[in-house]
Amino acid sequence: MRATAFIQARMSSSRLPGKVLAEIGGLPAIVFMAQRVARARRIERVVILTSAEASDDILTQTVQAAG
């Protein structure tokens, strides 16, 4: 059985704001994580969940640009 993975992310972290866009392996952390999760055999689809806050617009744009 194949499943959907949900990754919750937001830009407004109190300890390290914007950490989801910090670079890991040459990619924004959220893109790096989504690509790694997608490699799991049982994962058919990866969905990024975020808020409707304006501060998360750049997160949405980054994820959409990465496909």
Secondary structure as the mmCIF struct_conf table of DSSP 4:
data_model
#
loop_
_struct_conf.conf_type_id
_struct_conf.id
_struct_conf.beg_label_comp_id
_struct_conf.beg_label_asym_id
_struct_conf.beg_label_seq_id
_struct_conf.end_label_comp_id
_struct_conf.end_label_asym_id
_struct_conf.end_label_seq_id
STRN STRN1 ALA A 3 GLN A 8
BEND BEND1 MET A 11 MET A 11
BEND BEND2 SER A 14 LEU A 16
TURN_TY1_P TURN_TY1_P1 PRO A 17 GLY A 18
HELX_RH_3T_P HELX_RH_3T_P1 LYS A 19 LEU A 21
BEND BEND3 ALA A 22 ALA A 22
STRN STRN2 GLU A 23 ILE A 24
TURN_TY1_P TURN_TY1_P2 GLY A 25 GLY A 26
STRN STRN3 LEU A 27 PRO A 28
HELX_RH_AL_P HELX_RH_AL_P1 ALA A 29 ALA A 38
TURN_TY1_P TURN_TY1_P3 ARG A 39 ARG A 39
BEND BEND4 ALA A 40 ALA A 40
TURN_TY1_P TURN_TY1_P4 ARG A 41 ARG A 42
STRN STRN4 ILE A 43 LEU A 49
BEND BEND5 ALA A 52 GLU A 53
HELX_RH_3T_P HELX_RH_3T_P2 ALA A 54 ASP A 56
HELX_RH_AL_P HELX_RH_AL_P2 ASP A 57 ALA A 66
#
